[in-house]
Amino acid sequence: MRMGCVVSQLAAKFAFFPPSPPTYRIKKRDDGRLTAVSASSAAAAAPIASADDDSLDVLLVDTRRGNKIVAFYLRNPYARLTLLYSHGNAADLGQLYDLFVQLKVNLRVNVMGYDYSGYGASTGKPSESNTYTDIEAVYNCLETEYGVSQENLILYGQSVGSGPTLHLAAKLPRLRGVVLHSAILSGLRVLCHVKFSFCCDIYKNINKIRKVKCPVLVIHGTDDDVVNWLHGHGLWKMSREPFDPLWIKGGGHCNLELYPDYIRHLCRFVHEMESITTEIRLKKIRQTLHLPRRSSTSTSTKCCRIKFQRPKCAECSLPSCAKCSCQPKCTRCWRPSCFKCFCKPKCLRCPRPSCPRLSCPRPSCPRLSCPRLSCPRPSCVKCLSWVCCCCCCGGRGGEVNDNRSREV
């Protein structure tokens, strides 16, 4: 147990790289509202957004672990959906503000971005458990302060941000959609390229993706040297409702926003999420529940009006009757015929059919003799002996059978 904790702490050190020093600072304006200023120069602290811009709200959100995290809320007056953005490693809100503005304008959505504990101006230390409480606190803030429900929310997770994104998505059954940008299967799978889950692993997205019940869009670069493309492909394959993925040819880990297909595919995804009505969502929920469907098979294909059928022949696919055990004679396999008249198929030891001279279609074997006990497949109802072929017995097969029947 102690060894597992040590490995987990070691993996956490590799997973979190907060910018040092932060790229922004939080100040309070004369009207009491918070604002973010650039930390590049201490003498000239320029605000990140203009002073008269009311579309940006800077928030301090309290988590249940006692940390205060910084969040940016960018408002779009024409938005119908809200995007909750969880950024990747080695970045904070000061570096992502310009990207948030582009997403707000091009996607026509409201954008909520936040810094994890220990990132930017947020207090605390970065850890896996803290990121989970951070995104839960931001989601509660969206519900209480801005009235955003999960039906109108899209979660966006980039790189390490896919961990808290899928953590929250697995708990929200009516979520509108999820975007995974350069996402990971798990922390140790990135570091060690293992194929198994361990107790000391962090961000086990491979187990949480199966619990997400909304459409999932996966974006990944084919030349990503930090998180291999197979991570994104694996998450897309395991999604319950996968959306058309975007594999950016030649894209790396931190430059996918520069490709034109990035914003174009995101616009398509958001537009389709806006067009999803309640009726469509209920239909998809029923499909995920695997409800039994009514059989479209007509009753004419069933024998004796029975609601079930016995297994069909693998080669000729002929139906069978479960009531009387009657099966049509198959020319390709030796399936038994009707048990009422004791008709049997042809002999397995020779390819020849039954004797054409006999009136009864009971089969016979030219290689077998006529003794009553040596034949393993009785045919005659009177003596239970095998009917000899006329070709073997010289036309005396009937006489021999008659004599033996009299002996019995």
C-alpha positions as CSV (number, residue, x, y, z in Angstrom):
1,M,0.0,0.0,0.0
2,R,2.8,2.4,0.9
3,M,4.6,1.5,-2.3
4,G,1.4,2.3,-4.3
5,C,1.1,5.7,-2.7
6,V,4.8,6.5,-3.5
7,V,4.3,5.6,-7.1
8,S,1.0,7.6,-7.3
9,Q,2.8,10.7,-5.9
10,L,5.6,10.1,-8.4
11,A,3.1,9.9,-11.3
12,A,1.4,13.1,-10.0
13,K,4.8,14.9,-10.2
14,F,5.2,13.9,-13.8
15,A,1.6,14.8,-14.6
16,F,1.3,18.4,-13.4
17,F,3.5,21.3,-14.6
18,P,1.9,24.6,-13.6
19,P,3.4,27.7,-15.1
20,S,5.9,29.3,-12.8
21,P,5.4,32.2,-12.3
22,P,1.7,32.5,-13.3
23,T,1.0,34.5,-16.4
24,Y,-1.7,36.6,-14.7
25,R,-2.8,38.1,-11.4
26,I,-6.2,38.9,-9.8
27,K,-7.0,42.4,-8.8
28,K,-10.1,44.0,-7.4
29,R,-11.6,47.0,-9.2
30,D,-13.1,50.1,-7.6
31,D,-16.6,48.7,-8.1
32,G,-15.7,45.6,-6.2
33,R,-15.5,43.3,-9.2
34,L,-12.5,41.1,-9.9
35,T,-10.3,41.5,-12.9
36,A,-7.3,39.7,-14.3
37,V,-4.2,41.5,-15.2
38,S,-1.1,40.3,-17.0
39,A,1.9,39.4,-14.9
40,S,4.5,39.8,-17.6
41,S,5.6,43.2,-16.2
42,A,5.2,44.3,-12.6
43,A,5.4,48.0,-13.5
44,A,2.7,48.0,-16.2
45,A,0.1,45.5,-15.3
46,A,-2.2,45.5,-18.3
47,P,-5.6,44.0,-17.9
48,I,-6.3,40.9,-19.9
49,A,-9.6,42.2,-21.1
50,S,-10.6,45.8,-21.6
51,A,-12.1,47.7,-18.7
52,D,-15.4,48.3,-20.4
53,D,-15.9,44.7,-21.5
54,D,-18.8,43.3,-19.5
55,S,-18.7,39.9,-21.3
56,L,-15.9,38.6,-19.0
57,D,-16.6,37.6,-15.4
58,V,-13.6,36.7,-13.1
59,L,-14.7,34.5,-10.3
60,L,-13.2,32.9,-7.2
61,V,-14.8,29.6,-6.5
62,D,-14.5,27.7,-3.3
63,T,-14.0,23.9,-3.4
64,R,-15.0,21.4,-0.7
65,R,-11.3,20.9,-0.1
66,G,-10.9,24.5,1.0
67,N,-9.1,25.8,-2.1
68,K,-10.0,28.9,-4.0
69,I,-9.8,28.5,-7.8
70,V,-10.0,31.2,-10.4
71,A,-12.6,30.9,-13.2
72,F,-13.3,33.0,-16.3
73,Y,-16.8,33.2,-17.7
74,L,-17.1,34.6,-21.2
75,R,-20.7,35.5,-22.1
76,N,-22.2,35.4,-25.6
77,P,-25.6,37.0,-26.0
78,Y,-26.6,34.6,-28.8
79,A,-25.4,31.4,-27.2
80,R,-27.7,28.5,-26.5
81,L,-25.1,26.2,-25.0
82,T,-22.2,26.6,-22.5
83,L,-18.7,25.1,-22.9
84,L,-16.9,24.1,-19.7
85,Y,-13.2,24.0,-20.7
86,S,-10.6,22.0,-18.7
87,H,-7.1,23.0,-20.0
88,G,-4.0,20.9,-20.3
89,N,-0.7,20.9,-18.6
90,A,1.8,23.8,-18.4
91,A,-1.0,26.4,-19.1
92,D,-3.2,28.7,-17.2
93,L,-6.0,31.1,-17.9
94,G,-3.7,33.9,-18.9
95,Q,-2.5,32.0,-21.9
96,L,-5.9,30.6,-22.8
97,Y,-8.0,33.8,-22.8
98,D,-7.5,34.5,-26.5
99,L,-8.6,30.9,-27.3
100,F,-11.7,31.4,-25.2
101,V,-12.6,34.5,-27.2
102,Q,-12.2,32.6,-30.5
103,L,-14.4,29.7,-29.2
104,K,-17.0,32.1,-27.9
105,V,-17.3,33.9,-31.2
106,N,-16.9,31.1,-33.7
107,L,-18.9,28.4,-31.8
108,R,-21.5,30.9,-30.5
109,V,-21.4,29.5,-27.0
110,N,-20.7,30.7,-23.5
111,V,-17.3,29.6,-22.3
112,M,-16.3,28.8,-18.7
113,G,-12.6,28.1,-18.1
114,Y,-10.9,27.5,-14.8
115,D,-7.5,26.9,-13.3
116,Y,-6.8,23.8,-11.2
117,S,-5.6,24.0,-7.7
118,G,-2.0,25.2,-7.7
119,Y,-2.3,26.7,-11.3
120,G,-2.4,30.4,-12.0
121,A,-3.8,32.4,-9.1
122,S,-5.7,29.4,-7.7
123,T,-4.7,28.2,-4.2
124,G,-3.7,24.7,-3.1
125,K,-1.6,22.0,-4.7
126,P,-2.2,20.2,-8.0
127,S,-3.4,16.6,-7.6
128,E,-5.8,14.3,-9.2
129,S,-8.4,14.5,-6.4
130,N,-8.1,18.3,-6.3
131,T,-8.9,18.5,-10.1
132,Y,-12.1,16.5,-9.5
133,T,-13.3,18.8,-6.7
134,D,-12.3,21.8,-8.8
135,I,-14.5,20.9,-11.8
136,E,-17.4,19.9,-9.5
137,A,-17.2,23.4,-7.8
138,V,-17.2,25.1,-11.2
139,Y,-20.2,23.1,-12.4
140,N,-22.1,24.0,-9.2
141,C,-21.2,27.7,-9.8
142,L,-22.6,27.4,-13.4
143,E,-25.9,26.0,-12.0
144,T,-26.4,28.4,-9.1
145,E,-24.9,31.7,-10.6
146,Y,-25.8,31.4,-14.3
147,G,-28.6,28.8,-14.3
148,V,-26.8,26.4,-16.7
149,S,-28.3,22.9,-16.6
150,Q,-26.5,19.8,-17.7
151,E,-28.8,19.6,-20.7
152,N,-27.2,22.8,-22.1
153,L,-23.6,22.0,-21.1
154,I,-20.7,20.7,-23.2
155,L,-17.6,19.5,-21.4
156,Y,-14.3,20.1,-23.1
157,G,-11.1,18.4,-21.8
158,Q,-7.6,18.9,-23.2
159,S,-4.8,16.4,-22.4
160,V,-4.7,16.2,-18.6
161,G,-8.1,18.0,-18.6
162,S,-9.7,14.9,-20.0
163,G,-9.4,13.4,-16.5
164,P,-11.7,15.8,-14.7
165,T,-13.9,16.1,-17.8
166,L,-14.7,12.4,-17.9
167,H,-15.0,12.3,-14.1
168,L,-17.9,14.8,-14.3
169,A,-19.4,13.5,-17.5
170,A,-19.8,10.0,-15.9
171,K,-21.9,11.6,-13.2
172,L,-24.2,13.6,-15.5
173,P,-26.6,11.4,-17.4
174,R,-28.3,14.2,-19.3
175,L,-25.2,16.0,-20.5
176,R,-25.4,17.5,-24.0
177,G,-21.9,16.5,-25.2
178,V,-18.2,15.9,-24.5
179,V,-15.1,17.0,-26.4
180,L,-11.8,15.2,-25.8
181,H,-8.8,17.1,-27.2
182,S,-5.5,15.1,-27.2
183,A,-7.0,13.0,-24.3
184,I,-5.2,10.2,-22.4
185,L,-6.3,6.7,-21.5
186,S,-4.6,6.9,-18.2
187,G,-1.5,8.6,-16.6
188,L,0.7,5.5,-16.5
189,R,-0.2,4.5,-20.1
190,V,1.3,7.8,-21.2
191,L,4.5,7.4,-19.2
192,C,5.2,3.6,-19.4
193,H,3.1,2.5,-22.4
194,V,1.5,-0.3,-20.4
195,K,-1.7,-2.1,-21.4
196,F,-3.0,-2.8,-17.9
197,S,-4.5,-0.7,-15.1
198,F,-2.8,-0.5,-11.8
199,C,-4.0,0.7,-8.4
200,C,-1.4,3.5,-8.5
201,D,-2.5,4.8,-11.9
202,I,-4.1,8.3,-12.2
203,Y,-6.9,9.5,-14.5
204,K,-8.2,6.1,-15.5
205,N,-10.3,7.5,-18.4
206,I,-10.3,4.0,-20.0
207,N,-12.8,3.0,-17.2
208,K,-14.9,6.2,-17.2
209,I,-15.5,6.6,-20.9
210,R,-18.0,3.7,-20.9
211,K,-20.2,5.5,-18.3
212,V,-20.6,8.6,-20.5
213,K,-24.1,8.6,-22.1
214,C,-23.9,11.6,-24.4
215,P,-22.2,12.1,-27.8
216,V,-18.4,12.2,-27.5
217,L,-16.1,14.0,-30.0
218,V,-12.5,13.0,-30.1
219,I,-9.8,15.3,-31.6
220,H,-6.2,14.1,-31.8
221,G,-3.1,14.8,-33.9
222,T,-1.5,11.9,-35.7
223,D,2.0,13.1,-34.9
224,D,1.4,13.8,-31.2
225,D,4.7,12.9,-29.5
226,V,3.4,13.5,-26.0
227,V,0.2,11.5,-26.0
228,N,0.1,8.9,-28.7
229,W,-2.7,9.0,-31.2
230,L,-3.8,5.5,-30.0
231,H,-5.0,7.1,-26.8
232,G,-7.6,9.2,-28.6
233,H,-8.5,6.3,-30.9
234,G,-9.0,4.0,-28.0
235,L,-11.3,6.4,-26.2
236,W,-13.3,6.9,-29.4
237,K,-13.7,3.2,-29.9
238,M,-15.0,2.7,-26.3
239,S,-17.5,5.5,-26.4
240,R,-21.1,4.5,-26.1
241,E,-22.2,7.3,-28.5
242,P,-19.2,8.3,-30.5
243,F,-19.3,11.4,-32.8
244,D,-17.3,11.6,-36.0
245,P,-13.7,12.0,-34.8
246,L,-11.2,14.5,-36.1
247,W,-7.7,13.0,-36.7
248,I,-5.6,16.0,-37.7
249,K,-2.8,14.7,-40.0
250,G,0.5,16.1,-38.9
251,G,-0.9,17.7,-35.8
252,G,1.0,17.6,-32.5
253,H,0.0,18.0,-28.9
254,C,-0.3,21.7,-28.5
255,N,-0.9,23.1,-32.0
256,L,-4.3,21.6,-33.1
257,E,-6.0,25.0,-32.7
258,L,-3.9,26.3,-35.6
259,Y,-5.5,23.9,-38.2
260,P,-8.6,25.1,-40.1
261,D,-10.3,21.7,-39.6
262,Y,-10.2,22.2,-35.8
263,I,-12.7,25.0,-35.6
264,R,-14.7,23.8,-38.6
265,H,-15.3,20.4,-37.0
266,L,-16.1,21.9,-33.6
267,C,-18.7,24.2,-35.3
268,R,-20.3,21.1,-36.8
269,F,-20.4,19.3,-33.5
270,V,-21.9,22.2,-31.6
271,H,-24.5,22.8,-34.4
272,E,-25.6,19.2,-34.2
273,M,-25.8,19.3,-30.4
274,E,-28.0,22.4,-30.6
275,S,-30.3,20.6,-33.0
276,I,-30.9,17.6,-30.7
277,T,-34.4,17.8,-29.5
278,T,-36.0,16.1,-26.5
279,E,-37.6,13.4,-28.7
280,I,-34.2,12.5,-30.3
281,R,-32.5,12.3,-26.9
282,L,-35.2,10.0,-25.5
283,K,-34.9,7.8,-28.6
284,K,-31.2,7.5,-28.1
285,I,-31.7,6.7,-24.4
286,R,-34.0,3.9,-25.4
287,Q,-31.5,2.5,-27.8
288,T,-28.8,2.5,-25.1
289,L,-31.1,0.6,-22.8
290,H,-31.2,-2.3,-25.3
291,L,-35.0,-2.7,-25.1
292,P,-36.4,-5.9,-26.8
293,R,-37.8,-5.2,-30.2
294,R,-40.9,-6.9,-31.7
295,S,-40.0,-9.7,-34.1
296,S,-40.7,-8.8,-37.7
297,T,-40.7,-12.5,-38.8
298,S,-44.0,-13.6,-40.2
299,T,-45.8,-16.6,-38.7
300,S,-45.7,-18.5,-41.9
301,T,-42.0,-19.4,-41.4
302,K,-42.8,-21.1,-38.1
303,C,-43.9,-24.7,-37.9
304,C,-47.1,-25.7,-36.0
305,R,-47.7,-22.1,-35.0
306,I,-45.0,-22.3,-32.2
307,K,-43.4,-19.1,-31.1
308,F,-39.9,-20.6,-31.0
309,Q,-37.9,-22.6,-33.4
310,R,-35.2,-25.2,-32.9
311,P,-31.7,-24.4,-34.3
312,K,-31.6,-24.4,-38.0
313,C,-29.1,-26.3,-40.2
314,A,-25.9,-24.5,-40.5
315,E,-25.6,-25.3,-44.2
316,C,-29.1,-25.2,-45.6
317,S,-30.9,-23.1,-43.0
318,L,-34.0,-25.2,-43.0
319,P,-36.4,-24.6,-40.1
320,S,-37.5,-27.3,-37.8
321,C,-40.5,-28.0,-35.6
322,A,-40.0,-28.2,-31.8
323,K,-43.4,-29.8,-31.2
324,C,-43.2,-33.0,-33.2
325,S,-39.4,-33.0,-33.7
326,C,-40.0,-33.1,-37.4
327,Q,-37.4,-31.7,-39.7
328,P,-37.3,-31.5,-43.5
329,K,-34.8,-33.7,-45.1
330,C,-31.5,-31.9,-45.8
331,T,-29.5,-33.0,-48.8
332,R,-26.2,-31.5,-47.5
333,C,-26.2,-32.7,-43.9
334,W,-27.4,-35.8,-42.1
335,R,-30.1,-34.2,-39.9
336,P,-32.8,-36.7,-38.7
337,S,-36.2,-36.9,-40.4
338,C,-39.6,-37.5,-38.9
339,F,-39.5,-39.8,-35.9
340,K,-43.1,-40.9,-36.5
341,C,-42.3,-43.2,-39.5
342,F,-38.7,-43.9,-38.4
343,C,-37.3,-42.7,-41.7
344,K,-33.5,-42.2,-41.5
345,P,-31.1,-40.3,-43.6
346,K,-28.6,-42.0,-45.9
347,C,-25.7,-44.0,-44.4
348,L,-22.7,-42.1,-43.2
349,R,-20.3,-44.8,-44.4
350,C,-21.2,-44.5,-48.0
351,P,-22.5,-41.7,-50.2
352,R,-25.1,-43.8,-51.9
353,P,-28.8,-43.1,-51.1
354,S,-31.4,-45.6,-50.2
355,C,-32.3,-48.5,-52.6
356,P,-34.5,-47.2,-55.4
357,R,-36.2,-50.6,-55.7
358,L,-37.7,-50.5,-52.2
359,S,-41.1,-48.8,-51.9
360,C,-40.2,-47.4,-48.5
361,P,-37.7,-44.5,-48.6
362,R,-35.8,-46.0,-45.7
363,P,-32.1,-45.9,-46.5
364,S,-29.8,-48.9,-46.7
365,C,-26.1,-49.4,-47.0
366,P,-24.5,-51.7,-49.6
367,R,-21.4,-52.2,-47.4
368,L,-23.3,-53.6,-44.4
369,S,-24.5,-57.2,-44.1
370,C,-27.9,-58.2,-43.0
371,P,-27.4,-59.4,-39.4
372,R,-29.8,-58.0,-37.1
373,L,-27.5,-57.0,-34.2
374,S,-24.6,-55.6,-36.2
375,C,-26.4,-52.7,-37.7
376,P,-26.3,-49.7,-35.3
377,R,-29.2,-47.9,-37.0
378,P,-32.5,-49.9,-37.0
379,S,-35.0,-49.1,-39.6
380,C,-37.7,-51.8,-39.8
381,V,-40.4,-51.3,-37.2
382,K,-41.2,-55.1,-37.0
383,C,-37.7,-56.6,-36.5
384,L,-35.6,-53.4,-35.8
385,S,-33.0,-54.7,-38.2
386,W,-31.3,-52.8,-41.1
387,V,-33.0,-53.2,-44.5
388,C,-30.5,-54.7,-46.9
389,C,-30.0,-53.2,-50.3
390,C,-31.3,-55.2,-53.2
391,C,-27.9,-54.8,-55.0
392,C,-26.1,-56.5,-52.1
393,C,-28.4,-59.4,-51.4
394,G,-29.3,-60.1,-55.0
395,G,-32.9,-59.2,-54.7
396,R,-33.3,-61.4,-51.6
397,G,-33.1,-58.7,-49.0
398,G,-36.8,-58.8,-48.4
399,E,-36.8,-62.5,-47.9
400,V,-34.0,-62.4,-45.4
401,N,-35.7,-59.7,-43.4
402,D,-39.0,-61.7,-43.5
403,N,-37.3,-64.8,-42.2
404,R,-35.5,-62.9,-39.5
405,S,-38.7,-61.2,-38.5
406,R,-40.3,-64.6,-38.2
407,E,-37.5,-65.9,-36.1
408,V,-38.0,-63.1,-33.7
